Amino acid sequence: MDRLNKSHRTLAELFKLIGVEEELAEAEAEKLEHVIDPKVVERLAEFVEALKAMRRILT
């Protein structure tokens, strides 16, 4: 997976997890994927996975 695709996917998923509607989450991810540092994306990806794991435990 290329850097922009991973950035977009990670950002959009994070936004949706925090309650941003899908259309807006995708639009904002599209903007930010071009300027966010890959190191930040890596940390956010870890955070997204942790949030998803917590949701599975709590439901």
N, CA, C and O of each residue as an XYZ file, in Angstrom:
236
protein
N       0.857     -1.183      0.000
C       0.000      0.000      0.000
C       0.898      1.240      0.000
O       1.851      1.341      0.772
N       0.569      2.163     -0.875
C       1.408      3.353     -0.951
C       1.112      4.320      0.202
O       0.099      4.207      0.893
N       2.017      5.260      0.381
C       1.948      6.190      1.516
C       0.651      6.988      1.541
O       0.021      7.093      2.593
N       0.238      7.551      0.410
C      -0.979      8.365      0.389
C      -2.210      7.531      0.691
O      -3.108      7.980      1.404
N      -2.256      6.329      0.156
C      -3.397      5.455      0.409
C      -3.485      5.090      1.881
O      -4.570      5.108      2.463
N      -2.344      4.756      2.492
C      -2.340      4.417      3.916
C      -2.741      5.634      4.746
O      -3.521      5.508      5.690
N      -2.223      6.791      4.409
C      -2.579      8.003      5.139
C      -4.072      8.263      5.046
O      -4.723      8.549      6.051
N      -4.615      8.163      3.838
C      -6.046      8.411      3.648
C      -6.879      7.428      4.452
O      -7.789      7.824      5.181
N      -6.567      6.150      4.318
C      -7.331      5.115      5.014
C      -7.282      5.305      6.528
O      -8.305      5.198      7.205
N      -6.102      5.583      7.050
C      -5.940      5.765      8.492
C      -6.701      6.980      8.985
O      -7.415      6.906      9.985
N      -6.554      8.092      8.295
C      -7.232      9.319      8.720
C      -8.750      9.172      8.637
O      -9.464      9.532      9.572
N      -9.236      8.647      7.526
C     -10.688      8.483      7.373
C     -11.251      7.565      8.446
O     -12.309      7.839      9.012
N     -10.554      6.489      8.722
C     -11.018      5.544      9.740
C     -11.042      6.203     11.117
O     -11.996      6.026     11.875
N     -10.006      6.954     11.438
C      -9.971      7.661     12.722
C     -11.138      8.632     12.831
O     -11.836      8.658     13.844
N     -11.346      9.418     11.805
C     -12.440     10.394     11.843
C     -13.786      9.713     12.033
O     -14.618     10.190     12.805
N     -14.008      8.612     11.341
C     -15.274      7.880     11.480
C     -15.424      7.306     12.889
O     -16.516      7.323     13.457
N     -14.328      6.802     13.448
C     -14.373      6.255     14.805
C     -14.746      7.306     15.848
O     -15.354      6.988     16.870
N     -14.378      8.557     15.585
C     -14.710      9.602     16.558
C     -16.028     10.296     16.236
O     -16.381     11.303     16.850
N     -16.753      9.740     15.259
C     -18.100     10.217     15.016
C     -18.292     11.189     13.874
O     -19.368     11.770     13.732
N     -17.267     11.378     13.057
C     -17.411     12.258     11.893
C     -18.164     11.475     10.823
O     -17.855     10.312     10.564
N     -19.161     12.123     10.197
C     -19.925     11.437      9.158
C     -19.004     11.030      8.012
O     -17.996     11.686      7.749
N     -19.360      9.947      7.340
C     -18.469      9.340      6.355
C     -18.021     10.303      5.258
O     -16.833     10.360      4.939
N     -18.937     11.048      4.686
C     -18.586     11.947      3.588
C     -17.561     12.996      4.022
O     -16.602     13.266      3.300
N     -17.763     13.577      5.188
C     -16.829     14.574      5.701
C     -15.495     13.930      6.075
O     -14.436     14.499      5.814
N     -15.545     12.749      6.684
C     -14.313     12.043      7.055
C     -13.450     11.786      5.824
O     -12.237     11.994      5.854
N     -14.078     11.334      4.746
C     -13.340     11.066      3.508
C     -12.777     12.348      2.910
O     -11.639     12.366      2.440
N     -13.561     13.416      2.925
C     -13.106     14.688      2.357
C     -11.923     15.255      3.135
O     -10.960     15.737      2.539
N     -11.992     15.199      4.447
C     -10.899     15.727      5.271
C      -9.647     14.865      5.141
O      -8.531     15.383      5.100
N      -9.834     13.561      5.076
C      -8.690     12.665      4.888
C      -7.999     12.963      3.565
O      -6.772     12.946      3.478
N      -8.794     13.235      2.537
C      -8.233     13.559      1.223
C      -7.334     14.787      1.301
O      -6.276     14.822      0.672
N      -7.738     15.776      2.055
C      -6.932     16.995      2.193
C      -5.649     16.730      2.979
O      -4.559     17.128      2.569
N      -5.801     16.061      4.099
C      -4.685     15.902      5.025
C      -3.648     14.879      4.579
O      -2.480     14.981      4.954
N      -4.060     13.895      3.784
C      -3.128     12.838      3.392
C      -1.909     13.382      2.653
O      -0.869     12.725      2.611
N      -2.025     14.559      2.077
C      -0.930     15.136      1.298
C       0.089     15.888      2.145
O       1.187     16.183      1.672
N      -0.260     16.200      3.389
C       0.638     17.027      4.200
C       1.096     16.363      5.502
O       2.021     16.849      6.152
N       0.462     15.273      5.877
C       0.804     14.646      7.163
C       2.086     13.821      7.032
O       2.303     13.148      6.024
N       2.904     13.882      8.030
C       4.158     13.137      8.047
C       3.867     11.641      8.221
O       3.023     11.270      9.038
N       4.550     10.787      7.471
C       4.339      9.341      7.586
C       4.543      8.794      9.002
O       3.907      7.811      9.384
N       5.419      9.421      9.774
C       5.627      8.972     11.155
C       4.370      9.213     11.991
O       4.036      8.409     12.861
N       3.682     10.313     11.728
C       2.431     10.612     12.434
C       1.365      9.610     12.020
O       0.585      9.148     12.852
N       1.330      9.272     10.732
C       0.362      8.282     10.249
C       0.574      6.948     10.944
O      -0.392      6.288     11.328
N       1.815      6.550     11.109
C       2.108      5.279     11.791
C       1.556      5.278     13.212
O       0.950      4.298     13.644
N       1.760      6.360     13.929
C       1.261      6.450     15.311
C      -0.263      6.475     15.325
O      -0.884      5.844     16.180
N      -0.873      7.202     14.382
C      -2.332      7.243     14.302
C      -2.899      5.870     13.956
O      -3.944      5.482     14.478
N      -2.223      5.137     13.086
C      -2.670      3.791     12.725
C      -2.678      2.889     13.962
O      -3.602      2.097     14.150
N      -1.660      3.008     14.792
C      -1.618      2.234     16.041
C      -2.762      2.641     16.966
O      -3.381      1.790     17.605
N      -3.040      3.927     17.036
C      -4.127      4.447     17.865
C      -5.476      3.942     17.362
O      -6.327      3.544     18.158
N      -5.671      3.956     16.050
C      -6.921      3.461     15.459
C      -7.115      1.985     15.809
O      -8.211      1.576     16.193
N      -6.072      1.202     15.679
C      -6.184     -0.222     16.014
C      -6.521     -0.422     17.492
O      -7.309     -1.304     17.833
N      -5.936      0.381     18.360
C      -6.238      0.302     19.791
C      -7.696      0.669     20.053
O      -8.366      0.008     20.846
N      -8.188      1.707     19.403
C      -9.592      2.098     19.564
C     -10.528      0.983     19.098
O     -11.523      0.682     19.756
N     -10.202      0.380     17.968
C     -11.044     -0.702     17.454
C     -11.039     -1.888     18.410
O     -12.076     -2.517     18.620
N      -9.893     -2.199     18.987
C      -9.808     -3.304     19.948
C     -10.636     -3.001     21.195
O     -11.313     -3.879     21.729
N     -10.577     -1.763     21.649
C     -11.370     -1.372     22.824
C     -12.859     -1.471     22.533
O     -13.633     -1.910     23.384
N     -13.258     -1.069     21.350
C     -14.681     -1.157     20.969
C     -15.143     -2.598     20.961
O     -16.252     -2.896     21.403
N     -14.291     -3.516     20.454
C     -14.655     -4.937     20.433
C     -14.828     -5.477     21.838
O     -15.742     -6.260     22.097
N     -13.962     -5.068     22.742
C     -14.028     -5.533     24.127
C     -15.281     -5.017     24.815
O     -15.921     -5.739     25.580
N     -15.631     -3.755     24.537
C     -16.752     -3.114     25.221
C     -18.122     -3.465     24.635
O     -19.147     -3.163     25.246
N     -18.150     -4.090     23.475
C     -19.458     -4.421     22.887
C     -19.750     -5.884     22.931
O     -20.809     -6.316     22.476
